[in-house]
Amino acid sequence: MIYDWYESQRAILSPLADFAQAASKFYTNPLWPLSQAPSMQRVSASYELMHRLLKSYEKPDFDISSVRIGDRDVAVQQQVSLDKPFCRLLRFKRFSDDAEVLRAMKAQPTVLIVAPLSGHHATLLRDTVRTLLRNHKVYITDWVDARMVPTEHGTFSLDDYVGYVQDFIRHIGPDVHVMSVCQPTVPVLGAISLMASAGEPTPRTMVMMGGPIDARHSPTAVNNLATNKSIEWFESNVIYRVPVNYPGAGRRVYPGFLQHTGFIAMNPDRHMQSHYDYFLQLVRGDDDDADAHRRFYDEYNAVLDMDADYYLDTIRTVFQEFALVHGTWTVGGRPVRPQDIRGTALLTIEGELDDISGAGQTQAAHDLCTSIPASQRAHYTVPGAGHYGIFSGRRWRELVYPRVTEFIAAHRLVAAPAAAAPTPIKARRRA
């Protein structure tokens, strides 16, 4: 019922948001004689802020059309490499007519970024992708909003998530380096563990960033909520059915608007201050800072629904039972054994000030992957970085990315447990 109520309110407020946008433009239109009056800038700014607070936010684009490689700008095309009901595997394919640049790109390692399925779209990792493209071939998981998936495709569980990751790794080939950001650290470790146990080729490296491998370490507000409430409470209070105006009508989901409310509730004062600062930027005509605010909230306010089975599985398995670290997690009846991983190097990364995944939660992967030699394992705590700082922004580009690049380069030749030839690149003039 609450989902239907939300959709009704959204439909009612949509014309008001459009009106506010038009009014904001009207009061600063240079053709209107009073537009230069001191008070008009404040009136326009008020309407602009109203528009941003009332409007609906759709999934943004990655908007990566080129990348700088050496001293050349190289064209980038986003392509769907594999299409599944709940996720698309995207590849950012780089093109060049320069033979030297082309040879350099083809020799670069392949990275699969497993984006989080925890409320925001994969475009939140735009800066991650753009930076990696300078020295890597890049794939990313683009999770589909569950409200857009018809019910005939069935439900999506944590087991299915693990299966998707395995399918993506097999599709790309074993000569791949897997980077998991936040939530997917657990299912990625599960997927690679199961592949190792089955004797399949595993990725060259796995880079795990800010994820709840062992959520008992330095518990945050997110961990405490998941621990202090029962599964029945979550099912009763945050799970609703998709309304009839979407393709996934009737599907049980954790709605994106509820997740967004939770995001805001974690730091309400900071968001209120940010919007007030935006109002002042508009009044002063500070266009650069105002544009930065818009870019951030265009991304932050765009959220997706998660299938109920996946969400409840994650709460139970990761945050309540701690099944991975206790050795009790099974996927499709098969036990998840990180100790079976031998041919994949491990790098864990945490933010010093991370308030989503606390200190030690990601580093705990080293205690589980006991068969990976110490020479093939490393950990890095990013000074001064919060959760988003480890994969986006200045600290990501200047502190984290160089370490990731060096680790991948150092372990490109780590032997996988089973012999398998890398997938050949057949197409000419692309990398």
Summary of the structure (lengths in Angstrom):
residues: 431
radius of gyration: 22.9
end to end distance: 48.9
largest distance: 75.7
contacts: 1387
relative contact order: 0.14
helix: 47%
strand: 18%
